[in-house]
Amino acid sequence: MAFLEEIKAAQNEQNNKKDEIINEIVDKFCNKFATEEWESKLKNRIIEEIKDNKQYLKVVTEYHRYSAGCGNTYFRTFGAKFELGYQEYYYKGIDLYDIQHEVIVGIKYHLEQKLRSLGLKIRFGEEENIRGREQHTMYITWEEI
């Protein structure tokens, strides 16, 4: 029994570590979304889209894993980025590839809540995962969908 208990304890510790890192990364984005600077940037982008006769703003939330010649590992969405250095995939002992989906869904959820609180409308688009690069698209509109 002690053998299995040690294995279960190690698994629980790893799961808790993953959850903490997911929350930490998502919180960094939430803090960015809460700033006046971010809201001002969003407003200016929407005004640019209106001047170009567009009725929506396309926003991509993505994870990009480093590969030779293709840049650093990062999570990114409109005006916010969490990036690791050159050739790094691990953050505090966790491979970001293993948690990319949960992080993106968390970021997207909080971004959606923030945009709706500003009176904007959201339509979700494509979700893609191509060779270590997961992308989720949402369309923001200021008119009725």
N, C-alpha and C positions, 0 to 999 in steps of 0.2 A: 504493500500500500504506500509506503514512504516514497517509492520510486515514482508512482503515478502522481502523487501529491506534489512532488518537486517539479514534475513536468507541467502539471496544471498551474502551479504557482508561477513558473517561468512564462507560460503562455499568457496568464492574466497580467503579469507585469508588462509584457510586450504590448498587449492590447491597450493597457492604460497609457503607456508611453505614446502609442500611435494616436490615441484620442487627445492627449495633451498637445501633441504637435499639430494635429488638425485644428484644434481650437486656437492655438497660438497663431498659426498662419492666417486663419480666417479673421481673427480679432485684429490683426494688423491691417487688413483690408477694411474692416468696419471702422477702425479709427480714422483711416484715410477718408472714407465716405462721409464722416461726421464733420469734416472741416469746411469752413466757408470758402477756402481756396478751391476745393474740389467742386462745390456747388457752383461757384463762379465759372469754373472751366466748363462744366456741363452746360450751363446756361449759354455761354459763348459758342459752344459747339452746336447747340440747337439753333441759335440765331444764324450761324453760318449755313446750316442745312436749309433753313427757311429762305435765306437769300439765294440759295441754289435751287429753289423751288422743289425741295424734297419734303416729304411728309413724315419721314421717320429717320432715326439715327440707329445705325447698326453697331452693336457692341459685342465684342468677342471676349469671352473669358477662357483663358487657355493655360495649359501646362506644356512646357517644352523641355524635353530632356536633352542634356548635352550629348552630342555625338561629334566625331572628328570633323572640324570645319564648319560646324553649325551653331556655334555660340554657346552660351551658358545655360544652366538649368534654371528655370524660373516658372512662377505663376504670374499671370498678368491679366488685368482687365482695365477698363477705361480709367486712365490716369493713375493707376496704382500697380506696383510691381514688387514681388518678393523674389529675390534672385540670389543664387549661390554662385560661388566663384567658378572659375574655369575648371572643367573636368570634374566637378563635384555633383554627386547625386544624393548623398547622404546628409541629413540634417539631424543632429543629435542622435546619431545611430540608426535612423530610420531612412530607408530608401524612399524618396518622394514618389517614385513610380508606383509603389504599393498603395499610396494614399491619395494619388492624384484625383481620382473621381470624387472622393468624399470632400476633399478640399474645394474643388471646383463647384460642387453642388452647394457647399456652405457659403462660398463667396457669392455665387449667383443668387441664393436665397436672400442674403442680406442686402445685396445690391437691388434686388427686386423690391424689397420692403422699403428701402430708402427712396427709390424712384416713385413708388406708389404714394409715399408720404408727401412727395412734392407735387402730387396731382397728375403725374404722367401715367400713360398707359403702356403695358408691356405685352408683347407677343413673342413667344419662344420659337426659335428656328432650329437649325440643324445642330446635331451633336455628332462629332466625328472623333475617331481615334485612329490616327495614322502614324505608325512607326514611332511610338513614344511621344506623340504630340496630341493631346486631347483638347478639343475645342468645343465650346458651347456658345451658340449665338442667340442674342435676343435683340428685338427691335423695339425701340422706344418711340412712342408717338405722343404728340400733344393734342391730337385730334381724336375723335371717336373712331374706334376700330370697327 
